[in-house]
Amino acid sequence: MGKPESWDVVSPSSFHPLITTKNNMPTLLHLDASPRGDLSISRQLSAAAVAAWKDKHPGGKVIKRDLTKTEMTFVDLDWINGAFSTPDQLTDRQKSALAISDTLIAELLEADQIVIGTPMYNFAVPAVVKAWIDHVVRGRKTFNYVATGPEGLAKGRKVVVAVASGGSYDQGSGSEAYNYEIPYLRHILGFIGITDVTFVQAGGTMRVAQGQVSSEEFMTPLLKQIKAAV
Ligand SMILES: Cc1cc2nc3c(=O)[nH]c(=O)nc-3n(C[C@H](O)[C@H](O)[C@H](O)COP(=O)(O)O)c2cc1C
């Protein structure tokens, strides 16, 4: 990716104040993206990951962000112009367009660890996950362009992602190439500096829905895997 001129080298702290100063309390950000409530496999797995994290960090703080219940706008002109302005230059409309982005970025930067539960929709991330990404991947907040190229500003965080899909895209399934979700998530998290990412692939949920395999048989190895990943 080329370096846009308007993203030229600017110290992040000279622009918007960054919320990178953390308290000492271990903090986990828990994101969910399935609208299927208790039936959701990705939610069951992310909940197990959060429970395992809480066991490891009694007294730790969990920030819960249910993306299916979060009002998120798409990136629009006010968002773009606001993101490239200093706080004192922001119009009311730009402030309002950036408000949800500010909140979601603050949650991300407050966390040491992130657990994401997400379905696969149309071979990629659901729209709510993409909307979250569009709000948190923001110049001078979570990435910056420096002399050597882009630099992620959210380094040092660990992420565990549970991806539920009707079909299977596991290694050897023959369908790996159609999985645009995991490579994309790996890339975009890396872009903001997060490289410690573990994916738990719950592929083949269709077999549970069709009664070909019991929920317990399907979930047991995945629950073991996700608990170990936290
Ligand atoms: C709109 C929609 C699109 C879907 N697209 C895919 C897909 O591209 N590939 C796939 O394997 N499963 C697809 N599925 C199936 C879901 O990934 C599967 O039901 C998964 O278990 C949903 O996650 P959840 O159990 O956490 O809700 C789709 C389901 C819906 C509702």
PDBQT file of the ligand as one rigid body, heavy atoms in Angstrom, charges set to zero:
ROOT
HETATM    1  C1  LIG A 301     -26.187 -14.841   6.080  1.00  0.00    +0.000 C 
HETATM    2  C2  LIG A 301     -25.402 -16.109   6.301  1.00  0.00    +0.000 A 
HETATM    3  C3  LIG A 301     -24.318 -16.372   5.505  1.00  0.00    +0.000 A 
HETATM    4  C4  LIG A 301     -23.572 -17.523   5.706  1.00  0.00    +0.000 A 
HETATM    5  N1  LIG A 301     -22.482 -17.753   4.920  1.00  0.00    +0.000 NA
HETATM    6  C5  LIG A 301     -21.741 -18.871   5.125  1.00  0.00    +0.000 A 
HETATM    7  C6  LIG A 301     -20.596 -19.141   4.320  1.00  0.00    +0.000 A 
HETATM    8  O1  LIG A 301     -20.219 -18.382   3.445  1.00  0.00    +0.000 OA
HETATM    9  N2  LIG A 301     -19.919 -20.272   4.562  1.00  0.00    +0.000 N 
HETATM   10  C7  LIG A 301     -20.267 -21.163   5.540  1.00  0.00    +0.000 A 
HETATM   11  O2  LIG A 301     -19.584 -22.166   5.715  1.00  0.00    +0.000 OA
HETATM   12  N3  LIG A 301     -21.341 -20.922   6.337  1.00  0.00    +0.000 NA
HETATM   13  C8  LIG A 301     -22.077 -19.802   6.140  1.00  0.00    +0.000 A 
HETATM   14  N4  LIG A 301     -23.161 -19.535   6.942  1.00  0.00    +0.000 N 
HETATM   15  C9  LIG A 301     -23.437 -20.454   8.079  1.00  0.00    +0.000 C 
HETATM   16  C10 LIG A 301     -22.891 -19.890   9.376  1.00  0.00    +0.000 C 
HETATM   17  O3  LIG A 301     -21.522 -19.574   9.261  1.00  0.00    +0.000 OA
HETATM   18  C11 LIG A 301     -23.101 -20.905  10.509  1.00  0.00    +0.000 C 
HETATM   19  O4  LIG A 301     -24.491 -21.056  10.710  1.00  0.00    +0.000 OA
HETATM   20  C12 LIG A 301     -22.431 -20.509  11.808  1.00  0.00    +0.000 C 
HETATM   21  O5  LIG A 301     -22.620 -21.534  12.738  1.00  0.00    +0.000 OA
HETATM   22  C13 LIG A 301     -22.981 -19.176  12.340  1.00  0.00    +0.000 C 
HETATM   23  O6  LIG A 301     -22.308 -18.812  13.516  1.00  0.00    +0.000 OA
HETATM   24  P1  LIG A 301     -23.058 -18.877  14.932  1.00  0.00    +0.000 P 
HETATM   25  O7  LIG A 301     -23.357 -20.327  15.193  1.00  0.00    +0.000 OA
HETATM   26  O8  LIG A 301     -22.071 -18.320  15.895  1.00  0.00    +0.000 OA
HETATM   27  O9  LIG A 301     -24.296 -18.046  14.807  1.00  0.00    +0.000 OA
HETATM   28  C14 LIG A 301     -23.929 -18.416   6.733  1.00  0.00    +0.000 A 
HETATM   29  C15 LIG A 301     -25.038 -18.131   7.538  1.00  0.00    +0.000 A 
HETATM   30  C16 LIG A 301     -25.778 -16.998   7.321  1.00  0.00    +0.000 A 
HETATM   31  C17 LIG A 301     -26.954 -16.712   8.209  1.00  0.00    +0.000 C 
ENDROOT
TORSDOF 0
